[in-house]
Amino acid sequence: MSFRSRVYHTTKIGKGKRIVSSVSTSDYFLWEIIKFICKACFYIMFFWLIIPIKLIFRKK
């Protein structure tokens, strides 16, 4: 007998309403890895612009 698990994600759609969706764990980890790679590429390409903006608007 195999064990299958699901990952549940809640999304707010407006006016206090929420929707719940579920995906398999393998799909979830795949999308998280892809999302991390895309964010890393974006930060590497624009780090020279992002870091000064973060330093300027940092809360004091």
CHARMM-style PDB file with segment names, atoms N, HN, CA, C and O in Angstrom:
ATOM      1  N   MET     1       0.846  -1.164   0.000  1.00  0.00      PROA
ATOM      2  CA  MET     1       0.000   0.000   0.000  1.00  0.00      PROA
ATOM      3  C   MET     1       0.903   1.242   0.000  1.00  0.00      PROA
ATOM      4  O   MET     1       1.848   1.328   0.784  1.00  0.00      PROA
ATOM      5  N   SER     2       0.613   2.171  -0.857  1.00  0.00      PROA
ATOM      6  HN  SER     2      -0.155   2.101  -1.494  1.00  0.00      PROA
ATOM      7  CA  SER     2       1.438   3.372  -0.937  1.00  0.00      PROA
ATOM      8  C   SER     2       0.733   4.534  -0.240  1.00  0.00      PROA
ATOM      9  O   SER     2      -0.494   4.587  -0.146  1.00  0.00      PROA
ATOM     10  N   PHE     3       1.546   5.447   0.236  1.00  0.00      PROA
ATOM     11  HN  PHE     3       2.542   5.404   0.160  1.00  0.00      PROA
ATOM     12  CA  PHE     3       1.037   6.626   0.929  1.00  0.00      PROA
ATOM     13  C   PHE     3       1.122   7.817  -0.003  1.00  0.00      PROA
ATOM     14  O   PHE     3       2.191   8.123  -0.533  1.00  0.00      PROA
ATOM     15  N   ARG     4       0.019   8.480  -0.203  1.00  0.00      PROA
ATOM     16  HN  ARG     4      -0.849   8.232   0.227  1.00  0.00      PROA
ATOM     17  CA  ARG     4       0.004   9.678  -1.033  1.00  0.00      PROA
ATOM     18  C   ARG     4      -0.352  10.871  -0.169  1.00  0.00      PROA
ATOM     19  O   ARG     4      -1.307  10.833   0.607  1.00  0.00      PROA
ATOM     20  N   SER     5       0.409  11.905  -0.311  1.00  0.00      PROA
ATOM     21  HN  SER     5       1.184  11.935  -0.942  1.00  0.00      PROA
ATOM     22  CA  SER     5       0.122  13.109   0.460  1.00  0.00      PROA
ATOM     23  C   SER     5      -0.151  14.254  -0.503  1.00  0.00      PROA
ATOM     24  O   SER     5       0.283  14.235  -1.655  1.00  0.00      PROA
ATOM     25  N   ARG     6      -0.862  15.228  -0.022  1.00  0.00      PROA
ATOM     26  HN  ARG     6      -1.215  15.243   0.914  1.00  0.00      PROA
ATOM     27  CA  ARG     6      -1.214  16.395  -0.818  1.00  0.00      PROA
ATOM     28  C   ARG     6      -0.748  17.645  -0.080  1.00  0.00      PROA
ATOM     29  O   ARG     6      -0.633  17.657   1.145  1.00  0.00      PROA
ATOM     30  N   VAL     7      -0.488  18.679  -0.839  1.00  0.00      PROA
ATOM     31  HN  VAL     7      -0.581  18.670  -1.834  1.00  0.00      PROA
ATOM     32  CA  VAL     7      -0.145  19.977  -0.273  1.00  0.00      PROA
ATOM     33  C   VAL     7      -1.320  20.900  -0.556  1.00  0.00      PROA
ATOM     34  O   VAL     7      -1.745  21.047  -1.702  1.00  0.00      PROA
ATOM     35  N   TYR     8      -1.840  21.518   0.493  1.00  0.00      PROA
ATOM     36  HN  TYR     8      -1.494  21.398   1.424  1.00  0.00      PROA
ATOM     37  CA  TYR     8      -2.984  22.410   0.366  1.00  0.00      PROA
ATOM     38  C   TYR     8      -2.519  23.846   0.428  1.00  0.00      PROA
ATOM     39  O   TYR     8      -1.704  24.219   1.272  1.00  0.00      PROA
ATOM     40  N   HSD     9      -3.052  24.648  -0.482  1.00  0.00      PROA
ATOM     41  HN  HSD     9      -3.714  24.345  -1.167  1.00  0.00      PROA
ATOM     42  CA  HSD     9      -2.649  26.046  -0.592  1.00  0.00      PROA
ATOM     43  C   HSD     9      -3.906  26.907  -0.572  1.00  0.00      PROA
ATOM     44  O   HSD     9      -4.838  26.669  -1.340  1.00  0.00      PROA
ATOM     45  N   THR    10      -3.931  27.903   0.302  1.00  0.00      PROA
ATOM     46  HN  THR    10      -3.174  28.096   0.926  1.00  0.00      PROA
ATOM     47  CA  THR    10      -5.066  28.810   0.410  1.00  0.00      PROA
ATOM     48  C   THR    10      -4.727  30.114  -0.284  1.00  0.00      PROA
ATOM     49  O   THR    10      -3.670  30.700  -0.047  1.00  0.00      PROA
ATOM     50  N   THR    11      -5.636  30.570  -1.150  1.00  0.00      PROA
ATOM     51  HN  THR    11      -6.495  30.094  -1.343  1.00  0.00      PROA
ATOM     52  CA  THR    11      -5.431  31.808  -1.889  1.00  0.00      PROA
ATOM     53  C   THR    11      -6.581  32.759  -1.595  1.00  0.00      PROA
ATOM     54  O   THR    11      -7.747  32.368  -1.642  1.00  0.00      PROA
ATOM     55  N   LYS    12      -6.251  34.002  -1.294  1.00  0.00      PROA
ATOM     56  HN  LYS    12      -5.304  34.320  -1.256  1.00  0.00      PROA
ATOM     57  CA  LYS    12      -7.274  35.008  -1.061  1.00  0.00      PROA
ATOM     58  C   LYS    12      -7.695  35.581  -2.406  1.00  0.00      PROA
ATOM     59  O   LYS    12      -6.849  36.021  -3.184  1.00  0.00      PROA
ATOM     60  N   ILE    13      -9.008  35.581  -2.690  1.00  0.00      PROA
ATOM     61  HN  ILE    13      -9.696  35.224  -2.057  1.00  0.00      PROA
ATOM     62  CA  ILE    13      -9.487  36.051  -3.986  1.00  0.00      PROA
ATOM     63  C   ILE    13     -10.212  37.384  -3.903  1.00  0.00      PROA
ATOM     64  O   ILE    13     -10.680  37.892  -4.922  1.00  0.00      PROA
ATOM     65  N   GLY    14     -10.311  37.951  -2.733  1.00  0.00      PROA
ATOM     66  HN  GLY    14      -9.931  37.538  -1.905  1.00  0.00      PROA
ATOM     67  CA  GLY    14     -10.917  39.270  -2.608  1.00  0.00      PROA
ATOM     68  C   GLY    14     -12.139  39.255  -1.717  1.00  0.00      PROA
ATOM     69  O   GLY    14     -12.832  38.244  -1.602  1.00  0.00      PROA
ATOM     70  N   LYS    15     -12.395  40.396  -1.086  1.00  0.00      PROA
ATOM     71  HN  LYS    15     -11.832  41.217  -1.180  1.00  0.00      PROA
ATOM     72  CA  LYS    15     -13.530  40.596  -0.189  1.00  0.00      PROA
ATOM     73  C   LYS    15     -13.601  39.522   0.886  1.00  0.00      PROA
ATOM     74  O   LYS    15     -14.690  39.108   1.285  1.00  0.00      PROA
ATOM     75  N   GLY    16     -12.440  39.071   1.356  1.00  0.00      PROA
ATOM     76  HN  GLY    16     -11.556  39.407   1.032  1.00  0.00      PROA
ATOM     77  CA  GLY    16     -12.398  38.099   2.441  1.00  0.00      PROA
ATOM     78  C   GLY    16     -12.639  36.659   2.017  1.00  0.00      PROA
ATOM     79  O   GLY    16     -12.590  35.760   2.856  1.00  0.00      PROA
ATOM     80  N   LYS    17     -12.896  36.420   0.749  1.00  0.00      PROA
ATOM     81  HN  LYS    17     -12.935  37.150   0.067  1.00  0.00      PROA
ATOM     82  CA  LYS    17     -13.139  35.060   0.277  1.00  0.00      PROA
ATOM     83  C   LYS    17     -11.815  34.365   0.000  1.00  0.00      PROA
ATOM     84  O   LYS    17     -10.852  34.988  -0.447  1.00  0.00      PROA
ATOM     85  N   ARG    18     -11.783  33.081   0.268  1.00  0.00      PROA
ATOM     86  HN  ARG    18     -12.565  32.576   0.631  1.00  0.00      PROA
ATOM     87  CA  ARG    18     -10.577  32.291   0.050  1.00  0.00      PROA
ATOM     88  C   ARG    18     -10.930  31.032  -0.727  1.00  0.00      PROA
ATOM     89  O   ARG    18     -12.048  30.524  -0.654  1.00  0.00      PROA
ATOM     90  N   ILE    19      -9.947  30.545  -1.469  1.00  0.00      PROA
ATOM     91  HN  ILE    19      -9.038  30.958  -1.528  1.00  0.00      PROA
ATOM     92  CA  ILE    19     -10.130  29.315  -2.218  1.00  0.00      PROA
ATOM     93  C   ILE    19      -8.978  28.374  -1.846  1.00  0.00      PROA
ATOM     94  O   ILE    19      -7.834  28.808  -1.710  1.00  0.00      PROA
ATOM     95  N   VAL    20      -9.286  27.107  -1.687  1.00  0.00      PROA
ATOM     96  HN  VAL    20     -10.215  26.755  -1.798  1.00  0.00      PROA
ATOM     97  CA  VAL    20      -8.282  26.121  -1.303  1.00  0.00      PROA
ATOM     98  C   VAL    20      -8.038  25.197  -2.491  1.00  0.00      PROA
ATOM     99  O   VAL    20      -8.977  24.669  -3.085  1.00  0.00      PROA
ATOM    100  N   SER    21      -6.774  25.012  -2.824  1.00  0.00      PROA
ATOM    101  HN  SER    21      -6.011  25.441  -2.341  1.00  0.00      PROA
ATOM    102  CA  SER    21      -6.417  24.098  -3.900  1.00  0.00      PROA
ATOM    103  C   SER    21      -5.383  23.108  -3.371  1.00  0.00      PROA
ATOM    104  O   SER    21      -4.671  23.391  -2.407  1.00  0.00      PROA
ATOM    105  N   SER    22      -5.314  21.964  -4.004  1.00  0.00      PROA
ATOM    106  HN  SER    22      -5.892  21.734  -4.787  1.00  0.00      PROA
ATOM    107  CA  SER    22      -4.345  20.964  -3.559  1.00  0.00      PROA
ATOM    108  C   SER    22      -3.578  20.424  -4.752  1.00  0.00      PROA
ATOM    109  O   SER    22      -4.105  20.315  -5.859  1.00  0.00      PROA
ATOM    110  N   VAL    23      -2.317  20.087  -4.497  1.00  0.00      PROA
ATOM    111  HN  VAL    23      -1.889  20.175  -3.597  1.00  0.00      PROA
ATOM    112  CA  VAL    23      -1.458  19.491  -5.515  1.00  0.00      PROA
ATOM    113  C   VAL    23      -0.678  18.358  -4.864  1.00  0.00      PROA
ATOM    114  O   VAL    23      -0.576  18.282  -3.640  1.00  0.00      PROA
ATOM    115  N   SER    24      -0.139  17.497  -5.683  1.00  0.00      PROA
ATOM    116  HN  SER    24      -0.223  17.559  -6.678  1.00  0.00      PROA
ATOM    117  CA  SER    24       0.691  16.425  -5.136  1.00  0.00      PROA
ATOM    118  C   SER    24       2.023  17.019  -4.666  1.00  0.00      PROA
ATOM    119  O   SER    24       2.430  18.087  -5.123  1.00  0.00      PROA
ATOM    120  N   THR    25       2.680  16.329  -3.771  1.00  0.00      PROA
ATOM    121  HN  THR    25       2.349  15.461  -3.400  1.00  0.00      PROA
ATOM    122  CA  THR    25       3.925  16.855  -3.212  1.00  0.00      PROA
ATOM    123  C   THR    25       5.018  16.994  -4.258  1.00  0.00      PROA
ATOM    124  O   THR    25       5.807  17.938  -4.207  1.00  0.00      PROA
ATOM    125  N   SER    26       5.074  16.069  -5.203  1.00  0.00      PROA
ATOM    126  HN  SER    26       4.433  15.302  -5.245  1.00  0.00      PROA
ATOM    127  CA  SER    26       6.117  16.156  -6.234  1.00  0.00      PROA
ATOM    128  C   SER    26       5.914  17.388  -7.103  1.00  0.00      PROA
ATOM    129  O   SER    26       6.881  18.071  -7.441  1.00  0.00      PROA
ATOM    130  N   ASP    27       4.652  17.684  -7.475  1.00  0.00      PROA
ATOM    131  HN  ASP    27       3.867  17.129  -7.201  1.00  0.00      PROA
ATOM    132  CA  ASP    27       4.380  18.890  -8.260  1.00  0.00      PROA
ATOM    133  C   ASP    27       4.712  20.144  -7.465  1.00  0.00      PROA
ATOM    134  O   ASP    27       5.256  21.105  -8.008  1.00  0.00      PROA
ATOM    135  N   TYR    28       4.384  20.131  -6.183  1.00  0.00      PROA
ATOM    136  HN  TYR    28       3.942  19.350  -5.742  1.00  0.00      PROA
ATOM    137  CA  TYR    28       4.649  21.278  -5.321  1.00  0.00      PROA
ATOM    138  C   TYR    28       6.145  21.571  -5.267  1.00  0.00      PROA
ATOM    139  O   TYR    28       6.561  22.715  -5.450  1.00  0.00      PROA
ATOM    140  N   PHE    29       6.958  20.537  -5.014  1.00  0.00      PROA
ATOM    141  HN  PHE    29       6.620  19.608  -4.865  1.00  0.00      PROA
ATOM    142  CA  PHE    29       8.401  20.758  -4.935  1.00  0.00      PROA
ATOM    143  C   PHE    29       8.988  21.171  -6.280  1.00  0.00      PROA
ATOM    144  O   PHE    29       9.910  21.985  -6.327  1.00  0.00      PROA
ATOM    145  N   LEU    30       8.469  20.626  -7.367  1.00  0.00      PROA
ATOM    146  HN  LEU    30       7.719  19.965  -7.329  1.00  0.00      PROA
ATOM    147  CA  LEU    30       8.927  21.011  -8.694  1.00  0.00      PROA
ATOM    148  C   LEU    30       8.677  22.502  -8.937  1.00  0.00      PROA
ATOM    149  O   LEU    30       9.571  23.215  -9.395  1.00  0.00      PROA
ATOM    150  N   TRP    31       7.463  22.976  -8.631  1.00  0.00      PROA
ATOM    151  HN  TRP    31       6.737  22.398  -8.259  1.00  0.00      PROA
ATOM    152  CA  TRP    31       7.139  24.383  -8.841  1.00  0.00      PROA
ATOM    153  C   TRP    31       7.920  25.290  -7.903  1.00  0.00      PROA
ATOM    154  O   TRP    31       8.292  26.396  -8.293  1.00  0.00      PROA
ATOM    155  N   GLU    32       8.179  24.848  -6.670  1.00  0.00      PROA
ATOM    156  HN  GLU    32       7.877  23.949  -6.353  1.00  0.00      PROA
ATOM    157  CA  GLU    32       8.976  25.654  -5.745  1.00  0.00      PROA
ATOM    158  C   GLU    32      10.413  25.797  -6.250  1.00  0.00      PROA
ATOM    159  O   GLU    32      11.000  26.873  -6.134  1.00  0.00      PROA
ATOM    160  N   ILE    33      10.979  24.741  -6.801  1.00  0.00      PROA
ATOM    161  HN  ILE    33      10.503  23.867  -6.895  1.00  0.00      PROA
ATOM    162  CA  ILE    33      12.337  24.803  -7.347  1.00  0.00      PROA
ATOM    163  C   ILE    33      12.385  25.727  -8.556  1.00  0.00      PROA
ATOM    164  O   ILE    33      13.307  26.532  -8.683  1.00  0.00      PROA
ATOM    165  N   ILE    34      11.402  25.618  -9.443  1.00  0.00      PROA
ATOM    166  HN  ILE    34      10.653  24.964  -9.340  1.00  0.00      PROA
ATOM    167  CA  ILE    34      11.349  26.484 -10.623  1.00  0.00      PROA
ATOM    168  C   ILE    34      11.192  27.941 -10.208  1.00  0.00      PROA
ATOM    169  O   ILE    34      11.835  28.825 -10.774  1.00  0.00      PROA
ATOM    170  N   LYS    35      10.334  28.193  -9.214  1.00  0.00      PROA
ATOM    171  HN  LYS    35       9.812  27.475  -8.754  1.00  0.00      PROA
ATOM    172  CA  LYS    35      10.124  29.553  -8.727  1.00  0.00      PROA
ATOM    173  C   LYS    35      11.405  30.107  -8.114  1.00  0.00      PROA
ATOM    174  O   LYS    35      11.730  31.275  -8.329  1.00  0.00      PROA
ATOM    175  N   PHE    36      12.136  29.297  -7.357  1.00  0.00      PROA
ATOM    176  HN  PHE    36      11.872  28.349  -7.183  1.00  0.00      PROA
ATOM    177  CA  PHE    36      13.397  29.738  -6.751  1.00  0.00      PROA
ATOM    178  C   PHE    36      14.430  30.072  -7.822  1.00  0.00      PROA
ATOM    179  O   PHE    36      15.131  31.078  -7.707  1.00  0.00      PROA
ATOM    180  N   ILE    37      14.535  29.250  -8.852  1.00  0.00      PROA
ATOM    181  HN  ILE    37      13.966  28.433  -8.945  1.00  0.00      PROA
ATOM    182  CA  ILE    37      15.493  29.497  -9.934  1.00  0.00      PROA
ATOM    183  C   ILE    37      15.165  30.798 -10.664  1.00  0.00      PROA
ATOM    184  O   ILE    37      16.063  31.575 -10.989  1.00  0.00      PROA
ATOM    185  N   CYS    38      13.874  31.037 -10.922  1.00  0.00      PROA
ATOM    186  HN  CYS    38      13.144  30.406 -10.658  1.00  0.00      PROA
ATOM    187  CA  CYS    38      13.479  32.276 -11.605  1.00  0.00      PROA
ATOM    188  C   CYS    38      13.786  33.502 -10.749  1.00  0.00      PROA
ATOM    189  O   CYS    38      14.285  34.505 -11.257  1.00  0.00      PROA
ATOM    190  N   LYS    39      13.486  33.424  -9.440  1.00  0.00      PROA
ATOM    191  HN  LYS    39      13.080  32.609  -9.027  1.00  0.00      PROA
ATOM    192  CA  LYS    39      13.795  34.549  -8.555  1.00  0.00      PROA
ATOM    193  C   LYS    39      15.295  34.790  -8.486  1.00  0.00      PROA
ATOM    194  O   LYS    39      15.741  35.937  -8.504  1.00  0.00      PROA
ATOM    195  N   ALA    40      16.074  33.721  -8.408  1.00  0.00      PROA
ATOM    196  HN  ALA    40      15.712  32.789  -8.394  1.00  0.00      PROA
ATOM    197  CA  ALA    40      17.528  33.860  -8.334  1.00  0.00      PROA
ATOM    198  C   ALA    40      18.067  34.519  -9.604  1.00  0.00      PROA
ATOM    199  O   ALA    40      18.919  35.404  -9.526  1.00  0.00      PROA
ATOM    200  N   CYS    41      17.584  34.101 -10.759  1.00  0.00      PROA
ATOM    201  HN  CYS    41      16.892  33.382 -10.823  1.00  0.00      PROA
ATOM    202  CA  CYS    41      18.021  34.717 -12.022  1.00  0.00      PROA
ATOM    203  C   CYS    41      17.658  36.195 -12.067  1.00  0.00      PROA
ATOM    204  O   CYS    41      18.459  37.023 -12.503  1.00  0.00      PROA
ATOM    205  N   PHE    42      16.451  36.526 -11.617  1.00  0.00      PROA
ATOM    206  HN  PHE    42      15.801  35.854 -11.263  1.00  0.00      PROA
ATOM    207  CA  PHE    42      16.013  37.922 -11.611  1.00  0.00      PROA
ATOM    208  C   PHE    42      16.914  38.760 -10.708  1.00  0.00      PROA
ATOM    209  O   PHE    42      17.352  39.838 -11.106  1.00  0.00      PROA
ATOM    210  N   TYR    43      17.197  38.274  -9.486  1.00  0.00      PROA
ATOM    211  HN  TYR    43      16.841  37.398  -9.162  1.00  0.00      PROA
ATOM    212  CA  TYR    43      18.038  39.027  -8.564  1.00  0.00      PROA
ATOM    213  C   TYR    43      19.465  39.149  -9.081  1.00  0.00      PROA
ATOM    214  O   TYR    43      20.098  40.187  -8.885  1.00  0.00      PROA
ATOM    215  N   ILE    44      19.985  38.122  -9.733  1.00  0.00      PROA
ATOM    216  HN  ILE    44      19.471  37.279  -9.892  1.00  0.00      PROA
ATOM    217  CA  ILE    44      21.339  38.190 -10.272  1.00  0.00      PROA
ATOM    218  C   ILE    44      21.418  39.218 -11.396  1.00  0.00      PROA
ATOM    219  O   ILE    44      22.396  39.958 -11.498  1.00  0.00      PROA
ATOM    220  N   MET    45      20.382  39.262 -12.242  1.00  0.00      PROA
ATOM    221  HN  MET    45      19.587  38.661 -12.159  1.00  0.00      PROA
ATOM    222  CA  MET    45      20.389  40.204 -13.358  1.00  0.00      PROA
ATOM    223  C   MET    45      20.219  41.652 -12.891  1.00  0.00      PROA
ATOM    224  O   MET    45      20.796  42.567 -13.480  1.00  0.00      PROA
ATOM    225  N   PHE    46      19.422  41.862 -11.827  1.00  0.00      PROA
ATOM    226  HN  PHE    46      18.953  41.119 -11.349  1.00  0.00      PROA
ATOM    227  CA  PHE    46      19.095  43.226 -11.428  1.00  0.00      PROA
ATOM    228  C   PHE    46      19.588  43.583 -10.026  1.00  0.00      PROA
ATOM    229  O   PHE    46      19.053  44.504  -9.408  1.00  0.00      PROA
ATOM    230  N   PHE    47      20.607  42.868  -9.507  1.00  0.00      PROA
ATOM    231  HN  PHE    47      21.041  42.120 -10.009  1.00  0.00      PROA
ATOM    232  CA  PHE    47      21.071  43.137  -8.150  1.00  0.00      PROA
ATOM    233  C   PHE    47      21.638  44.546  -8.003  1.00  0.00      PROA
ATOM    234  O   PHE    47      21.529  45.149  -6.935  1.00  0.00      PROA
ATOM    235  N   TRP    48      22.236  45.070  -9.059  1.00  0.00      PROA
ATOM    236  HN  TRP    48      22.324  44.581  -9.927  1.00  0.00      PROA
ATOM    237  CA  TRP    48      22.826  46.395  -9.026  1.00  0.00      PROA
ATOM    238  C   TRP    48      21.754  47.473  -8.877  1.00  0.00      PROA
ATOM    239  O   TRP    48      22.055  48.590  -8.454  1.00  0.00      PROA
ATOM    240  N   LEU    49      20.521  47.152  -9.216  1.00  0.00      PROA
ATOM    241  HN  LEU    49      20.277  46.246  -9.560  1.00  0.00      PROA
ATOM    242  CA  LEU    49      19.415  48.091  -9.091  1.00  0.00      PROA
ATOM    243  C   LEU    49      18.597  47.839  -7.823  1.00  0.00      PROA
ATOM    244  O   LEU    49      18.117  48.785  -7.200  1.00  0.00      PROA
ATOM    245  N   ILE    50      18.438  46.588  -7.444  1.00  0.00      PROA
ATOM    246  HN  ILE    50      18.829  45.820  -7.951  1.00  0.00      PROA
ATOM    247  CA  ILE    50      17.598  46.222  -6.306  1.00  0.00      PROA
ATOM    248  C   ILE    50      18.245  46.599  -4.980  1.00  0.00      PROA
ATOM    249  O   ILE    50      17.567  47.126  -4.099  1.00  0.00      PROA
ATOM    250  N   ILE    51      19.531  46.344  -4.818  1.00  0.00      PROA
ATOM    251  HN  ILE    51      20.082  45.915  -5.534  1.00  0.00      PROA
ATOM    252  CA  ILE    51      20.197  46.602  -3.539  1.00  0.00      PROA
ATOM    253  C   ILE    51      20.164  48.087  -3.166  1.00  0.00      PROA
ATOM    254  O   ILE    51      19.811  48.396  -2.028  1.00  0.00      PROA
ATOM    255  N   PRO    52      20.508  49.021  -4.052  1.00  0.00      PROA
ATOM    256  CA  PRO    52      20.403  50.435  -3.654  1.00  0.00      PROA
ATOM    257  C   PRO    52      18.972  50.851  -3.297  1.00  0.00      PROA
ATOM    258  O   PRO    52      18.775  51.645  -2.376  1.00  0.00      PROA
ATOM    259  N   ILE    53      17.980  50.329  -4.009  1.00  0.00      PROA
ATOM    260  HN  ILE    53      18.140  49.684  -4.757  1.00  0.00      PROA
ATOM    261  CA  ILE    53      16.591  50.667  -3.696  1.00  0.00      PROA
ATOM    262  C   ILE    53      16.223  50.148  -2.310  1.00  0.00      PROA
ATOM    263  O   ILE    53      15.574  50.855  -1.539  1.00  0.00      PROA
ATOM    264  N   LYS    54      16.629  48.920  -1.985  1.00  0.00      PROA
ATOM    265  HN  LYS    54      17.156  48.346  -2.611  1.00  0.00      PROA
ATOM    266  CA  LYS    54      16.346  48.369  -0.661  1.00  0.00      PROA
ATOM    267  C   LYS    54      17.050  49.164   0.430  1.00  0.00      PROA
ATOM    268  O   LYS    54      16.491  49.354   1.510  1.00  0.00      PROA
ATOM    269  N   LEU    55      18.270  49.633   0.165  1.00  0.00      PROA
ATOM    270  HN  LEU    55      18.724  49.479  -0.713  1.00  0.00      PROA
ATOM    271  CA  LEU    55      19.001  50.422   1.154  1.00  0.00      PROA
ATOM    272  C   LEU    55      18.363  51.792   1.361  1.00  0.00      PROA
ATOM    273  O   LEU    55      18.313  52.293   2.484  1.00  0.00      PROA
ATOM    274  N   ILE    56      17.875  52.397   0.277  1.00  0.00      PROA
ATOM    275  HN  ILE    56      17.915  51.990  -0.635  1.00  0.00      PROA
ATOM    276  CA  ILE    56      17.253  53.724   0.372  1.00  0.00      PROA
ATOM    277  C   ILE    56      15.936  53.650   1.139  1.00  0.00      PROA
ATOM    278  O   ILE    56      15.675  54.492   2.000  1.00  0.00      PROA
ATOM    279  N   PHE    57      15.107  52.656   0.839  1.00  0.00      PROA
ATOM    280  HN  PHE    57      15.319  51.973   0.140  1.00  0.00      PROA
ATOM    281  CA  PHE    57      13.779  52.578   1.438  1.00  0.00      PROA
ATOM    282  C   PHE    57      13.728  51.714   2.685  1.00  0.00      PROA
ATOM    283  O   PHE    57      12.644  51.341   3.134  1.00  0.00      PROA
ATOM    284  N   ARG    58      14.881  51.390   3.251  1.00  0.00      PROA
ATOM    285  HN  ARG    58      15.761  51.693   2.887  1.00  0.00      PROA
ATOM    286  CA  ARG    58      14.921  50.595   4.470  1.00  0.00      PROA
ATOM    287  C   ARG    58      14.304  51.372   5.622  1.00  0.00      PROA
ATOM    288  O   ARG    58      14.548  52.569   5.772  1.00  0.00      PROA
ATOM    289  N   LYS    59      13.505  50.691   6.433  1.00  0.00      PROA
ATOM    290  HN  LYS    59      13.306  49.719   6.311  1.00  0.00      PROA
ATOM    291  CA  LYS    59      12.871  51.349   7.572  1.00  0.00      PROA
ATOM    292  C   LYS    59      13.915  51.683   8.614  1.00  0.00      PROA
ATOM    293  O   LYS    59      14.799  50.877   8.906  1.00  0.00      PROA
ATOM    294  N   LYS    60      13.808  52.871   9.169  1.00  0.00      PROA
ATOM    295  HN  LYS    60      13.090  53.526   8.932  1.00  0.00      PROA
ATOM    296  CA  LYS    60      14.792  53.342  10.139  1.00  0.00      PROA
ATOM    297  C   LYS    60      14.305  53.162  11.541  1.00  0.00      PROA
ATOM    298  OT1 LYS    60      15.010  53.507  12.489  1.00  0.00      PROA
TER     299      LYS     60
END
